[in-house]
Amino acid sequence: MLKGRIQSINSTKYFVDADGTIYDCTLRGIFRKDKIIPLVGDYVEINEKDLQITKIFSRINQLKRPNIANVDIAVIVTSVKKPDLDLMLLDKLLVMINYSKVKPIICFSKVDLLDEKELNDYKIVKDYYQKIGVDIIENSDIKTFKKIASGKVLVLCGQTGAGKSSFINKIDRSFNLETKPISNSLNRGVHTTRYVSLYKIDDFFIADTPGFSALDLNELSKEDIQNGFIEFKKYKCQYNDCDHLNTDGCMVKNNKEILQSRYINYVKLMKEYYENSRKFFKK
């Protein structure tokens, strides 16, 4: 038996890296029968004779979007222009990554496309996320990124067209992952990555993933959403169960220390949660 990690999945084929050798494996029928779905990043045991995955080891963590297991860091590649900066998607991803017990890093891309006013607005956003404790890099900071990545397993996630594949190409020039230009009419990217795939670079592993422009948090509780807005915790409201919406004595609502977009996005997510809860109880 060999132990390895699933590097990529294509339909019913599972490519497993075991001590630097990639094995093209299939899955034992018992897993399908028990509806157990392997993920990229899973540590598995394979039978060398028939190249079947015979065991999936327990996961440290799992992200749902992108669907990957056992990662140390999730790098949210966030375009600031073409496509435009999407702070709602960024905040949703931070909530989901916090829920999944993975360390987030924001990697801003295409900063060189900003004019002077846009650059000032961008710096306000960047400084705020740094202030609340989120590590920030720009996609030109390759040396800084490699120091952070050393010895880790990372996954790139974020909107379509943000530059995830381009970032991997910058990190290691030997890669030539497909990239496509942004659609000017739609102000969004075109999918180039179709599967989650792990790549070995220097002493770390990094996963490129398909982009997306929407993300739902339906499986999260009210508390999960609140915990994702990490800076809110330092403000002590009059009531311990304050949801920061319309409660008297709330220290978060209208707080000028909080980035306005953060509070607006929080309110939208909480309203979505309450609306989904009402739909659930009506069934």
N, C-alpha and C positions, 0 to 999 in steps of 0.2 A: 504494500500500500504506500502511496505517496501523499504527502500533504502539500497543498498549494493554495493559491488565491485566484479567484476568478478575475481574469483581466478584462474580458469582454464577453458579451452574449449576442448571438445573432440567430434569432428564431429558436431552434432546438439545439443549437451548437453552443457549447460552453468552452471558452478558451482559458485554460488554467495554467498559471505560471508556477512551476515547481522547481525551485533552485535554478532559475534562469532559463529553463526549457519550457516552451509553450506546448501544451497538450490539447488536442482537439477532442473534447469529451462529450458524452451524452449523459442523460440523467436517468437514474433508475426509476422504473415505473411507479414504485411505491411513493415517491415524492409527489408525482402528479396525482396519484390516488388520494393522498392526504392533503392535497392542495398546498403543498409547500413550494414556494417560488424562490429559487436561488437569485441572488443579486450580484452584480459586479462588486468586488470588495469582500465577498464572503470567503472565509477560509474553509476549505473542503478537503476531504479525503477521496482519492481516486484509486481505482483498481488498475494496475499497470497492464493487466492481461487484456481486458476489453475496453479500457479507457472510459469507464463509467464512474460518475460521481456517486460514492456510496455513503457519504456522511457530510452534513453541513454543521460546522461548529457554531456555538452560540455567538451572537453578535454583541459587540460593545455598544453600537448605536446604529441607527438607520435613518436616512433622509428619505422622504417620500417624493420630493420634487427638487432635484433629480433623485431617482430611485437608486440608492447605493448604500452599502454597509461598511462599517468599520473605518470611518474616516476621522482624522484629527482636526482638520481645518476645512471650512467651506469658504471659498473665495467668491464673493459676489461681484462679478464683473459688471460694472455699471457705466453705461455710456452717458456722457453729459451732453452730447449733441449727435444727431444723425445715427440712431434715434435719440430723441430728446430725453433728458433726465426724467426718470419715472420714480418719484419718491414713494409713491404708494406701493409699487412692486418691491422696492428696496426694503421698506418697512415690513411688508408681509414676509419677505424672505428672512429678515432678522428675527421675526417672531417664530417662524417655523424652525429656523436653525437653533434658536435658544431652546425651543421645546424638545428638539432632538438631541440636546446635550453635546453639541458640536461647537467649536470655537469659530466665530465669524471674522472674516476680514473683508473690508470693502476695497475693491480695486477699481478706481475711476479710470475710464478710458476716453480718448479723443479730446483731452483737455486742450490740445493745440488748436482745435477748431473754434474755440470760444473768442468772442470779441471782448473788449475791455470791461463792459458792463456785465456781461455773462460771466466773465472770470471772477469779478468781485462777488457776484451772487453765489458762484460755485464755492469760493473760499469760505463764505459764511456757513454753507452746508457742511463742507469738509471739516471745518474747525469744530462745529457742533458735535458731529459724530465722534470726533477724536476726544472731545471734552467729556462725553458720557462713557468713554471707555472702549470704543470700538477701534481696532487697529485699521489704519488707512494707508494704502499705497496708491501710486499711479502706475499705469501699465508700462511706463518707461523706467520704473525703479527695479530693474532686473536684479541688481546686486542685493538690494534690500530684500526682495522677494526670496532669493535663494537662501539667504540667512534664515529667514522665517521658516522656509520649507524644509530645511535640512533635517533628515531623519524622519520626516512626517509623510502621511498619506493625505493628499488634498483633493478637493473636488471643486471645479469651476462651475458656477451656476449663474443664471441671470437671463436677461431679456435676449431675444433673437437679435442678432446684429450688433451686440455690445462689444464683440471682439475677443471672445473666448479662444477660438482656434488661433486667431492671430497672435494672442498673448503666448500660447504654447510655442508657436513658431519663433517668437522673439526669444523665449527662454532657451530654446535649443534650436540652432540654425539647421540641424540635420533633419528636423521634422519639416514636412511640407503639407500641413493639413489644409484641406480645401477651404477657401474663403470666397465670399461673394459681396459685391457692392450693395449698399443700402438702396431700397426703393425710395426715390425722392417723392413720388406721388403719395405713398402710404406712410412715409417717415418711419419705416421699420425695416428690420433685416429679413434676409432670406435664410431658411434653414439650410445649413451645410453639414452639421453633425447629426447623424440619425441614430446613433447608438452611444450608450455610455461606455467609454473605453479608458482603461488605466494605462499610463505611459510611465516608464522608468526614466528619470532624468537625474544625472549625478547620483546623490544619495537619497532621493525622495521619489515618491510616486504621485502622479497628478492625473486626474480624470477630466477629460473633456466631455461635455454633455450637450444634448439638444437644447436649444434655447426655447423660450416661451414668453408670451406677453401677458398671460393671466395666471393667477394662482388662487385657489380657494383654500380656506382654513376651516372647512366644515367639521373636521374631526376634533378641533381644539375646543377646550372649555373656555368660559369667561376668564378664569384665572390664568389659563395658558396665554391668552392674548394680553392680559394685564402684565404678566411676568416678562413678556417680550419687550415692553417699553420700560427698559431697565432704569432709566433716570427718574421715573415717577416715584420710585420707592423711597427716595430721600425726602419727599415732602409728606409731612404728617397731617392728614386731614382730620376734621373734627370727629368723624365716624370711621371706625376701623374697616367697615365694609363699603366704604365710599367707592362708587364705580366711576367717579370723575366725569360724570355727565351733567346731572342737574342737582346734585346733592348740596345742601347748605353746608358751609364750612369746608368746601373743597379747596385744597391748596394747589391743585393742578390746573383746573380750568382757569383760563385768563392769566396764567402765570407767564410773565414776560421772559423768564429765564429759559422757558421751553420753546424750541423751534416751532413756529406756528404750524408748519406742515406736519410735524410729528403729532401734535394734538388733533389736528383735523383728520389725519389718517387713523388715529386711535378711535375717534368718535365713529368714523365710517365702519371700522371693523367691529366695534361693539354693537352698532345698530344692525349690522349684518348678522351678528351672532343672535341678538334678540329676535330678529325677524325669522331666522332659521329655526329657532327654538319654538316660536309660535306655530310655524308650519308643521314641525314635528309633532307637537301635542294635538294638533287638529286631526292628524291621521287616525 
